[in-house]
Structures are given as structure tokens and as C-alpha cells.
């Protein structure tokens, strides 16, 4: 799957987002090392802390299906700026793949590609515990 195809898949998830409070849908598409793809969208909750971001939704679907080797993730939003992952999502992704690629897209479907390690240069992961 090309970067563009992964980004386009993330955009298809915007319509599934449940965002009655922020009105800011986010979609994600995560590809694992073997080429499997898992999608996600943000799901808000009246108890705001219980909401889940699109990136974590896709990651948890992958992990729950036995895939613990994400290679890259595309994140799509409808803002002018690129849709960057929040700190909680960066931390969850870092747990499994500090060097994974992150494709962040804006509403015009333009995107940038960065390594997760660039977004979390001093990340805390499993190796930090030993």
C-alpha cells in the first residue's frame, strides 16, 4: 500500500467518528509489518477523559488481533494544519514501534511523513524500565 492509499483510507474513517462535543473528526489507518491494515476513528464521551483517539483505536484493534509490529500510521483531520497525534497517542505508538512512520494529513489531503522518534525524541518505552 502506498503512502497516499494509507492516507486516503484514514480519510474514509472520518465519517465514522463520533464527535458530538469537539465536532473534529479524526481518522487513522495503521499498517503492520506484514501489510495488515487496521483503521480507527475518534470516539468522544460525555466524560471527556473516556474518549479515545483514532490512532489509539487503530492500534488497539491491531494489538487485539495479534499484531504488535506497527510500521506506519496515517492520521487524517479536517483542520488547516496537519493532524498531529496527541501526546497520549504518541506514547501508545512508541510502546510498540519508536521508529514507525507517521503520516499526518490536513483537510486538503496534503500530508507530511515523520518518524515517531522525531515527535518523541526522548520517549519512554519498554527499554526505559530496565
N, C-alpha and C positions, 0 to 999 in steps of 0.2 A: 504494500500500500504506500502510495506517495504521501509526502507531507500535505499536499493540497487535498487529497482524498480524506486524510485523517481530520484535517481542519473542517472540511465540508461535513463530515459525519458528526463532528461536535456541534455544528450549527443545526443539524436536524433535531438535536435534543432540546433546543430552546423551547420548542412548542410543548414539551412535556414537563417543563419546570413548573413548580408550584410556588409562586412568588406573590401572594396577596399583600404582603407588607412592604417589601422593597420595590416591587414592580421591576426588578432587574434579573431577568432570566440568564442563566449560565448553563452552557452545555459542555460536556467533555467526552473525549474518546481516547482511551488508553490502549496502547498496543504492547503486548508482551514479547519477550524474546523469540517465541515460536510463531509470532504473527497473529495470535489470537487478539481480538479487539473487544473491549468492554466499554459501554457507554454509560453516561451518568448525567444527571441534571440536579440543580439545586432544589431542595425541598425545605421550605420555611415552616415555622411553627409559631403559634401564639406565644409560647415560652421560647423566646428568641435563641437562647443557648442550646436548644434542642434541634435547631436547624442543621442541615447537612449541605455541604457544598458539592457541586458537580464533580469536582476532582476526587474527593473522598468517596463519593457514591460509586464512581467507576472503579476506583482502586479496591474498595471493599467487595464489589462484585467479582473482580478478578481473583482476589485472595480467597474468597469463599468458594471459588471454583477450582482452587488448587494452583493458581498462577501467582508466584511470588517473585517474578522477574520482569517488572515493567521496563520497557525500553524507551518509550516516549509517550507523551500525552499532549493532546491538543485541547485548548481551552478557548471557548468562544463566548463573547458577550456582545451586548448592543451599545456599548459606550464608544465615545470617540477615541479613547486611549485603548491600548491593548489590554486584554483581560488577564491580568497577572494573578497567580494563585495567592491566596491569603497565607498568613503565617502558619495556621494550623494545617493547611493542605501541604505546604512546603515540608513541614515536619513529617507528616504521614508518608509522603512520597519518598523523602530522604531515608526513612526507615528501610525501604526496600531497594532503592536504586539512586544513590547520591549522584551518579554520573548520567542519569537519564536525560533525554532531550525534552524540553518543554516548548511547545508551540503556542504562542499567545496571539489571539486574533481580536481585531476590533470589528465594529459593525459593518465596515466596508469590505470585510473578509480579507484584509491585509493581515499578515502575521509576521512575527519575528520568532526566531529559534534561538534558545539559550540552553546551556547546560544547567541542570538544577543546582549544581555546586556553585554556579555564578549567583544564583538567587539566595543561596545559603552558604556563604564561603566558610563559615566556622560551624557547620551543622553538628547536631548531636544525634548520634546513631548508635547502633548496637556495639560498635567498637569503642565507644566512649564509656561503656560500662566496665571495661576490663583494664 
